[in-house]
Structures are given as C-alpha cells and as structure tokens.
Amino acid sequence: MKILLSPAKSLDFTNSHNAIPTTTAVFLDEANALVRKLQKLSFKKIGQLMHLSSDLADLNFHRFQQWESPIASSEHNKASIFAFSGEVYKGLDAQSLSDEELQRAQSQVRILSGLYGLLKPFDLLYPYRLEMGTKFQVTPTKKNLYAFWGSKIAQQLNEEMKISGEDSVVNLDSNEYFKAVDLKTLKARVITPVFKEFKNGEFKIVMMYAKHARGAMTRYILQNQIQDPELLKVYNVDGYTFNVHLSSNDEWVFTR
C-alpha cells in the first residue's frame, strides 16, 4: 500500500536527521532539465509565474541560479521528509518517528513534486518553489507541468508496486498534485480519505485541519504497520472517525 502526499511551500533547513542514509530522486534528470529552463527566467518573470511577493521572487530566483543537483549530502540539501514543514508535515511529525517507522515511510510514502516529480522520504532535496499547478510552459508541446510529467509518475508507481506486491494507493494528496498521477496508467485501487468538520449544521472541509489530518493519518499507518486500506475504517485520531453515510466506494470521509 503506497501513501501519496503533497509537498509543502514552507521548508525547514535549520537542522538535519543524521540517523538515515539518504537517497537520490528517481527523476533527478528531469528536475535538472526543469531548473535549466527556470534559470533562463528573470527575477520579475519568476515572480509573475508563481504569483510571489518581491522578497519570495528574489529568494527563488537565486535558488534556481545557485542550484546544486542533490546527489550527495551537503549543508545545502536535506532528506525530503524532514525538509517540508507545512501543516501535513506537522501532522506527520517525522522527527519523532522511530528508525523502523522511518524505514517503513521510505518504503510506503511517496511525495509528489512539481520539480522532482516523485520523492521518497529519504531523497535529498535542494530548496525550491515550483507548484504542480504552475502554468510553466516547459516546451512548445508541454504547456504545463502536468503535460511535462505525463504518465511518468504513474509508471514509476506501477514499477515500484509490482516489485513490492502492493496493489492500492492511499491518496492523501491535494487535488492539484494528484492530477499529476495518470489514472489511466496507474494499476492500483485508489482510496482517497477526506476529512470534514461539523460546522453550522453540516460537515465541511477546513483546509488547515484537513492538511494536518493527512499527515496524522500517514503517521498512524506507519506506526500501526498498515498494509490493507480497509483497516483505516477504524481510524480514530484527533476525534476523526469513519463516516459510512458520507463515504463512497473509494472516497472515505472521516468526520468530527
């Protein structure tokens, strides 16, 4: 059972976790090719393309100009599971996972990325900003990142799951990132958990809580060594429980 997560805009490179052997992203050649294209853009164009403030545009312009392909560990890169620090990763709290749980994450968790395509938790990450939904025309025929990645991500997942004998995916991604997985190519059942709060007489998605819950469910899967998605129906963390009445066959709603 694979778990898909989105990356985070916010990054933390202030400390590192030295107990794990780092790995290299499977699509690093593609990431390098994208960076070469991005290096040709001006500071102003980067800001316009990514809808960034002047300070953030300056930061990311210089990140691309100073790009170091993350092949070997250095002070400028970090394992992806520790580099991302958004709400999903607060819920996951990877720093407090045991070594065994981290190894399980390396096997089960995959992080989608506009730049790197697909990351394993221990894959080295050089800081960047490139959301999957960015309208970046890579080539005349590949008018955005979805076209650039095409079926590559799904094909890679198929290869990995064939080797491991897995046949299901728990989609804890955002819609923006999951759209990069070509479902016509993917050979797996996809379960999508949705987290809702009861507010003003109805159940609604509150994005900050939903993101945190995606990370918390990932943590739960790793700590409980879950390989069968059906076992998630007994999930009861932070007050969320499976709501059979709001759920469909492959979209499972958890409410509180």
C-alpha positions in Angstrom: 0.0 0.0 0.0 1.5 3.3 -1.1 0.7 6.6 0.5 0.8 9.8 -1.6 1.4 13.2 0.0 1.7 16.7 -1.4 4.9 18.7 -0.7 4.8 22.0 1.3 5.6 25.5 0.3 7.4 26.1 3.6 10.8 24.4 4.1 13.0 23.8 7.1 16.7 23.5 6.5 17.7 24.5 10.0 18.6 21.0 11.2 19.0 17.5 9.9 18.4 14.0 10.9 21.7 12.1 10.7 20.4 8.6 11.5 19.2 7.8 8.0 21.0 7.0 4.7 19.8 9.5 2.1 18.8 8.5 -1.4 18.5 10.2 -4.8 15.3 11.3 -6.5 14.3 8.9 -9.3 13.5 11.8 -11.7 16.6 14.0 -10.9 17.5 14.3 -14.6 14.0 15.7 -15.2 14.4 18.1 -12.3 17.8 19.3 -13.6 16.2 19.9 -17.0 13.4 21.9 -15.4 15.9 24.0 -13.5 17.8 24.8 -16.6 14.6 26.2 -18.1 13.8 28.1 -14.9 17.3 29.6 -14.8 16.6 31.4 -18.0 13.7 33.4 -16.4 14.3 36.8 -14.9 13.5 37.7 -11.3 10.4 39.5 -12.5 9.2 36.6 -14.6 9.6 34.2 -11.7 7.5 36.4 -9.5 4.8 36.7 -12.1 4.8 33.0 -13.0 4.5 31.9 -9.3 2.5 34.9 -8.0 5.1 35.7 -5.5 6.0 38.8 -3.4 9.2 40.6 -4.4 11.1 39.0 -1.5 9.9 35.5 -2.4 10.6 36.0 -6.1 14.1 37.2 -5.2 14.7 34.1 -2.9 13.5 31.6 -5.6 15.3 33.3 -8.4 18.6 32.9 -6.5 17.7 29.3 -5.5 17.5 28.4 -9.2 20.6 30.3 -10.1 22.6 28.7 -7.4 21.0 25.2 -7.9 23.0 22.2 -6.7 21.8 18.9 -8.0 21.1 17.0 -4.8 23.2 13.8 -5.5 25.4 13.8 -2.3 24.6 15.1 1.1 25.7 18.7 1.8 24.8 21.6 4.0 22.5 22.9 1.2 20.2 19.8 0.9 18.1 17.6 3.2 16.0 14.5 3.2 12.6 15.5 1.8 10.6 14.1 4.8 12.4 16.5 7.1 12.7 19.4 4.7 9.0 20.0 4.2 7.4 21.8 7.2 3.8 22.6 6.2 0.7 21.5 8.0 0.8 18.0 6.6 4.3 17.5 7.9 3.3 18.9 11.3 0.7 16.1 11.5 3.2 13.5 10.3 5.9 14.8 12.8 8.7 12.7 11.1 11.3 13.9 13.6 9.7 11.8 16.3 9.2 8.6 14.3 11.4 5.7 15.2 14.1 4.4 12.8 11.9 1.5 12.0 8.9 3.7 11.2 11.1 5.9 9.1 12.3 2.9 7.1 8.6 2.0 6.6 8.0 5.5 5.4 10.8 5.1 2.8 9.0 2.0 1.5 5.4 3.3 1.6 5.3 7.1 1.4 5.8 9.0 -1.9 5.7 12.8 -2.1 4.6 14.4 -5.4 6.5 17.4 -6.5 6.3 19.9 -9.4 10.1 19.9 -9.7 11.2 16.4 -8.6 8.1 14.5 -9.8 8.1 11.8 -7.2 10.1 11.8 -4.0 10.9 9.1 -1.5 11.2 10.4 2.1 15.0 10.0 2.2 15.6 11.6 -1.2 17.8 14.6 -1.0 16.0 17.9 -1.6 17.6 21.2 -2.7 15.2 24.1 -1.7 12.9 25.2 -4.4 9.5 26.6 -5.2 7.5 25.1 -8.1 4.0 24.1 -7.5 2.5 21.4 -9.8 -0.3 23.8 -10.9 2.2 26.5 -12.0 1.5 27.5 -15.7 5.0 26.9 -16.8 5.4 26.1 -20.5 8.4 23.7 -20.5 8.5 23.1 -24.3 6.2 24.1 -27.2 4.3 20.9 -26.8 4.4 20.6 -23.0 2.4 23.7 -21.9 2.4 22.9 -18.2 3.9 20.6 -15.6 1.1 18.1 -15.9 2.0 17.7 -19.6 5.7 17.6 -18.7 5.2 14.7 -16.2 2.6 13.0 -18.3 2.3 9.3 -17.3 5.9 9.1 -15.8 4.7 9.3 -12.2 2.1 6.6 -12.6 4.5 4.4 -14.4 7.1 4.7 -11.6 4.4 3.9 -9.0 3.4 0.8 -11.1 7.0 -0.4 -11.2 7.6 0.1 -7.5 4.3 -1.6 -6.6 5.0 -4.6 -8.9 8.3 -5.2 -7.1 6.7 -4.9 -3.6 3.5 -6.7 -4.4 1.3 -3.7 -3.5 -2.0 -3.1 -5.2 -3.5 0.0 -3.6 -2.8 3.7 -3.1 -4.0 5.9 -0.2 -4.3 9.3 -1.8 -3.5 11.9 0.9 -2.6 14.4 -1.8 -4.2 17.6 -2.7 -6.2 17.7 -5.9 -3.6 19.9 -7.5 -0.9 17.3 -7.1 -2.9 14.1 -7.5 -3.9 15.3 -11.0 -0.3 14.6 -12.0 -0.9 10.9 -11.5 -2.3 9.5 -14.8 -5.1 7.2 -13.5 -5.4 5.5 -16.9 -1.8 4.3 -16.5 -1.9 3.6 -12.7 -2.6 -0.1 -11.9 -3.9 0.2 -8.4 -7.0 0.9 -6.4 -7.0 4.4 -5.1 -8.6 5.3 -1.8 -9.0 9.0 -1.1 -9.6 9.9 2.6 -11.4 13.2 3.1 -11.5 15.0 6.5 -14.5 17.1 7.5 -15.6 19.2 10.5 -19.2 19.7 11.7 -19.8 23.4 11.5 -23.1 25.3 11.3 -25.2 22.2 11.0 -23.2 20.5 8.2 -19.9 18.8 7.5 -17.3 20.9 5.8 -13.6 20.7 4.8 -11.5 23.1 6.7 -8.3 23.1 4.8 -5.8 23.7 7.6 -7.3 20.8 9.7 -7.6 18.6 6.6 -3.9 19.0 5.8 -2.9 18.2 9.4 -5.1 15.2 9.3 -3.5 13.9 6.1 -0.1 13.9 7.9 -1.6 12.4 11.1 -3.2 9.5 9.1 0.2 8.9 7.4 1.8 8.7 10.8 -0.9 6.3 12.0 -0.4 4.0 9.0 3.4 3.8 9.6 3.1 3.3 13.4 0.5 0.6 13.0 2.2 -1.2 10.1 -1.0 -1.0 8.0 -0.9 -2.6 4.5 -4.6 -3.1 4.0 -6.6 0.2 3.5 -9.7 -1.4 4.9 -8.1 -1.2 8.3 -8.3 2.6 8.1 -12.0 2.4 8.7 -11.3 2.0 12.4 -9.1 5.2 12.4 -9.8 7.3 15.4 -7.2 10.1 15.8 -7.8 13.7 16.9 -11.5 12.9 17.0 -11.9 11.8 13.4 -13.9 8.6 12.7 -15.0 6.9 9.5 -18.5 8.2 8.4 -20.1 5.4 6.4 -23.0 7.6 5.4 -20.9 10.3 3.7 -18.4 7.8 2.1 -18.4 6.2 -1.3 -16.6 3.1 -2.5 -13.2 4.8 -2.9 -13.7 8.2 -1.2 -13.7 7.7 2.5 -15.0 10.5 4.7 -13.8 11.0 8.2 -15.7 13.4 10.4 -15.5 15.0 13.8 
